[in-house]
Amino acid sequence: MTTTFFLVRHAAHDRLGRTLCGRMPGVTLGAEGRAQAAALAERLAGEGLAAVYASPLERAQETAAPLAARTGLALETLPALNEIDFGAWAGRDFEALHADPAWTGWNQARHVTRPPGGETALEAQARVLRGLEELRQRHGEARLALVSHADLIKLVIAHALGLGADAMQRFEVGPASVSVLVLGDWGTKVESLNERAFLGENA
């Protein structure tokens, strides 16, 4: 029994590249992001999806909604797909974070460094991997779309490739990209990484 996961990073928003949004509320897609979400819906509409799941955050929900509508599937919220909990860092500009020694420590050893009031990369990785296994048990032989966040998808891919959590920085997962993962009793296989359905200005 194998389950195929289309791991989708949410589309672009106006704070992209400037602010560590984390789980802060009110981060929604801009015009480019809405166009990306529409392109994603067209890209995945013919994949025979059995379900569409998304992180609880607005930007993920807004990315997943056109796909759910296009395929006639209900959009289901899955907390396991939520962004890493960055605690007190959420909402801070990257420019300010670069002056924080704790931020430097996080980027050097994410597997053991905890953001203030947040979770480590290993904790986030365990959370999302449990979520994928639960979906595999629930759906069995099926193809599922999961709309999540860059770091969560990178942690899943790193695990599938047998890499440590800190290796997540070695590859790119861009806005509105699709990475395909197959999960079976025998383990995991990465079929594709960082496919772009929409090549806009910030994609």
C-alpha positions in Angstrom: 0.0 0.0 0.0 1.4 3.4 -1.0 0.1 6.8 -0.5 1.3 9.7 -2.8 1.5 13.1 -1.2 1.6 16.3 -3.2 3.4 18.6 -0.7 2.4 22.2 -1.7 4.0 25.3 -0.2 1.5 28.1 0.2 1.6 30.8 -2.5 3.2 34.2 -2.1 2.2 36.9 0.3 3.3 40.5 0.7 5.6 39.9 3.7 7.6 37.1 1.9 11.3 37.4 2.4 11.0 40.4 4.8 9.2 39.0 7.9 9.3 35.8 9.8 5.6 35.3 9.8 5.5 32.0 11.7 2.0 31.5 13.1 1.0 35.2 13.2 -2.6 35.8 12.1 -3.7 37.9 9.2 -1.0 36.8 6.7 -3.0 36.5 3.4 -2.1 36.0 -0.2 -1.4 39.0 -2.5 -2.4 39.3 -6.1 0.5 37.2 -7.3 -0.2 34.6 -4.6 -3.8 34.3 -5.8 -2.7 33.8 -9.4 -0.2 31.1 -8.1 -3.0 29.4 -6.2 -5.2 29.3 -9.4 -2.3 27.9 -11.4 -1.7 25.2 -8.7 -5.4 24.2 -8.9 -5.0 23.6 -12.7 -1.7 21.8 -12.2 -3.1 19.3 -9.7 -6.7 19.0 -10.9 -5.9 16.0 -13.1 -3.9 14.1 -10.5 -6.8 12.0 -9.2 -6.7 13.5 -5.7 -8.7 11.8 -3.0 -8.4 14.7 -0.5 -7.1 18.2 0.0 -5.6 19.1 3.4 -4.1 22.5 4.6 -2.4 24.1 7.5 -4.7 26.2 9.7 -3.0 29.4 8.7 -4.7 31.8 6.3 -2.1 31.7 3.6 -2.3 27.9 3.3 -6.1 27.9 3.4 -6.3 30.5 0.7 -3.8 28.5 -1.5 -5.7 25.2 -1.0 -9.2 26.7 -1.6 -9.1 27.0 -5.4 -7.8 23.4 -5.6 -10.5 22.1 -3.4 -13.1 24.0 -5.5 -11.6 22.8 -8.8 -11.6 19.1 -7.8 -14.9 19.2 -5.9 -13.3 18.0 -2.7 -13.8 19.4 0.8 -10.9 21.4 2.2 -9.8 19.8 5.4 -7.6 21.5 8.0 -4.8 19.5 9.5 -2.9 21.0 12.5 0.1 18.7 11.8 0.8 20.8 8.7 1.0 24.1 10.7 4.1 26.2 10.4 7.0 25.7 12.9 6.1 27.5 16.1 8.7 30.3 16.2 7.4 31.7 19.5 8.5 35.2 20.2 10.2 35.5 16.8 6.9 35.4 14.9 6.2 38.7 13.2 9.8 40.0 13.4 11.6 41.3 10.4 14.6 39.2 9.2 16.8 42.2 9.4 16.2 42.5 13.1 16.6 38.8 13.7 20.0 38.7 12.1 21.3 40.8 15.0 20.0 38.3 17.5 22.6 35.6 18.6 19.8 33.2 19.3 18.7 33.4 15.7 22.3 32.7 14.6 22.3 29.6 16.8 19.0 28.5 15.4 20.3 28.6 11.9 23.5 26.8 12.8 21.8 23.9 14.7 18.0 23.8 14.2 17.7 20.3 15.4 18.6 21.2 19.0 17.9 25.0 19.2 14.5 26.2 20.4 13.1 29.6 19.3 12.0 31.5 22.5 8.7 30.0 23.4 8.6 27.8 20.3 9.5 24.3 19.1 12.7 22.8 17.7 13.0 21.6 14.1 13.0 18.0 15.3 9.7 18.5 17.2 8.1 20.0 14.1 9.5 17.2 12.0 8.1 14.5 14.3 4.7 16.3 14.3 4.4 16.4 10.5 5.7 12.9 10.0 3.1 11.6 12.4 0.5 13.5 10.5 1.5 11.9 7.2 1.5 8.4 8.6 -2.0 8.9 10.1 -3.2 10.1 6.6 -1.6 7.0 5.0 -3.5 4.8 7.5 -6.7 6.7 6.9 -6.6 6.9 3.1 -4.5 3.9 2.1 -3.8 3.7 -1.7 -4.6 7.3 -2.5 -3.2 10.6 -3.8 -3.5 13.6 -1.4 -2.7 17.3 -1.7 -1.2 18.8 1.5 -0.7 22.6 1.6 1.9 23.6 4.2 5.0 25.7 4.7 8.5 25.7 3.4 10.3 24.5 6.5 7.8 21.8 7.2 8.1 20.4 3.6 11.9 20.7 3.8 11.9 18.6 7.0 9.7 15.9 5.4 12.0 15.8 2.3 15.2 15.7 4.5 13.8 12.8 6.4 12.8 10.9 3.2 16.3 11.4 1.9 17.9 10.1 5.1 19.3 13.6 5.9 19.4 15.3 9.3 17.1 18.1 10.1 19.8 20.8 9.6 20.1 19.6 5.9 16.8 21.3 5.2 18.8 24.3 4.1 20.4 22.5 1.3 17.5 22.6 -1.1 14.8 25.1 -2.1 11.0 24.8 -1.6 9.7 28.0 -3.3 6.3 29.6 -2.9 3.5 27.7 -4.7 5.8 24.8 -5.4 4.9 21.1 -5.5 7.1 18.3 -4.2 5.9 14.7 -4.5 6.5 12.1 -1.8 5.4 8.4 -1.9 5.0 6.7 1.5 4.7 2.9 1.8 5.3 0.1 4.2 8.8 -0.1 2.7 9.6 3.6 3.5 9.6 6.8 1.6 10.6 8.0 -1.9 10.9 11.5 -3.3 9.5 11.6 -6.8 10.0 15.4 -7.4 11.1 18.5 -5.6 10.1 22.2 -6.0 8.1 21.9 -9.1 6.7 25.4 -10.1 3.3 25.6 -11.6 3.5 29.4 -11.8 6.6 31.4 -12.6 5.7 34.9 -11.4 8.0 37.7 -10.3 8.6 36.3 -6.8 7.9 32.6 -7.4 
